[in-house]
C-alpha cells in the first residue's frame, strides 16, 4: 500500500480530502504525515543496520530533490484557488485510480 514512498499516500489523501480541509491545512497535514513516516523509517533502517554511509549519502541527495519538488509544489498550490486545487486533487486521484485498474487488468 505504501508504494515507492512506503507511506500509504492514497488512503491518506482520500482521508484528508474527505475531512474537507482547506488547501493549506491539507498540504501541511500530508507533509507532516510523510515526515513522520520517513523519520520512523530512518530510525528503523539505522537500528537494523540497513542504512550504511553510501546509501545514506544517496538518500540525502534524493531528499534534496524531494524538498525542491515540495517547494515547487507549494508555489503551484499558492497560485490555485481552493476550487482549482480541489479539482486538481480529484484529477490526480482519478488518474491514479485509472492507472491502478489498467495495471490490475494486465
C-alpha positions as CSV (number, residue, x, y, z in Angstrom):
1,X,0.0,0.0,0.0
2,X,3.0,2.3,0.6
3,X,4.4,2.1,-3.0
4,X,7.5,4.0,-3.8
5,X,7.4,6.2,-0.7
6,X,6.5,3.5,1.9
7,X,3.7,5.8,3.0
8,X,0.1,4.9,2.4
9,X,-0.4,8.0,0.2
10,X,-3.7,7.3,-1.4
11,X,-5.6,6.4,1.7
12,X,-4.1,9.5,3.5
13,X,-5.0,11.8,0.6
14,X,-8.5,10.4,0.4
15,X,-8.9,10.7,4.2
16,X,-7.7,14.3,4.4
17,X,-9.8,15.2,1.3
18,X,-12.9,13.7,2.9
19,X,-12.3,15.8,6.0
20,X,-12.9,18.9,3.9
21,X,-9.6,20.6,4.9
22,X,-8.6,23.9,3.5
23,X,-5.9,23.5,0.9
24,X,-3.1,24.9,3.2
25,X,-4.1,22.5,6.0
26,X,-4.4,19.7,3.6
27,X,-0.9,20.1,2.2
28,X,0.5,20.7,5.7
29,X,-1.2,17.5,7.0
30,X,0.2,15.4,4.2
31,X,3.7,16.8,4.6
32,X,3.8,16.2,8.4
33,X,2.5,12.7,7.9
34,X,5.1,11.9,5.3
35,X,7.8,13.4,7.5
36,X,6.7,11.3,10.5
37,X,6.6,8.1,8.4
38,X,10.0,8.8,6.9
39,X,11.6,9.6,10.3
40,X,10.3,6.3,11.7
41,X,11.6,4.5,8.6
42,X,15.0,6.2,9.0
43,X,15.3,5.1,12.7
44,X,14.2,1.6,11.8
45,X,16.8,1.3,9.0
46,X,19.6,2.6,11.1
47,X,18.6,0.3,14.0
48,X,18.7,-2.9,11.9
49,X,21.8,-1.8,10.1
50,X,20.4,-1.4,6.6
51,X,21.5,2.2,6.2
52,X,25.2,2.5,5.5
53,X,27.2,5.6,4.7
54,X,26.9,5.2,0.9
55,X,23.2,4.6,1.0
56,X,22.7,7.5,3.4
57,X,24.6,9.9,1.1
58,X,22.4,8.8,-1.9
59,X,19.3,9.2,0.3
60,X,20.4,12.7,1.4
61,X,20.8,13.7,-2.3
62,X,17.4,12.4,-3.1
63,X,16.0,14.2,-0.1
64,X,17.2,17.5,-1.5
65,X,15.4,16.7,-4.8
66,X,12.2,15.9,-2.8
67,X,12.4,19.1,-0.8
68,X,12.9,21.1,-4.0
69,X,9.9,19.4,-5.6
70,X,7.8,20.1,-2.4
71,X,8.8,23.8,-2.6
72,X,7.8,23.9,-6.2
73,X,4.5,22.2,-5.4
74,X,3.9,24.8,-2.7
75,X,4.3,27.6,-5.2
76,X,1.9,26.0,-7.6
77,X,-0.6,25.4,-4.8
78,X,-0.4,29.0,-3.7
79,X,-1.4,30.1,-7.2
80,X,-4.5,27.9,-7.3
81,X,-7.7,29.0,-5.7
82,X,-9.5,26.4,-3.5
83,X,-11.8,25.2,-6.2
84,X,-9.0,24.7,-8.7
85,X,-6.9,22.9,-6.0
86,X,-9.7,20.5,-5.2
87,X,-10.2,19.8,-8.9
88,X,-6.5,19.1,-9.3
89,X,-6.6,16.7,-6.3
90,X,-9.6,14.9,-7.8
91,X,-8.0,14.7,-11.2
92,X,-4.8,13.3,-9.6
93,X,-6.8,10.7,-7.6
94,X,-8.8,9.7,-10.7
95,X,-5.7,9.3,-12.8
96,X,-4.1,7.0,-10.2
97,X,-7.4,5.1,-10.0
98,X,-7.5,4.5,-13.7
99,X,-3.8,3.5,-13.7
100,X,-4.4,1.0,-10.9
101,X,-7.4,-0.5,-12.8
102,X,-5.4,-0.8,-16.0
103,X,-2.5,-2.3,-14.2
104,X,-4.7,-4.8,-12.5
105,X,-6.3,-5.9,-15.8
106,X,-2.9,-6.7,-17.4
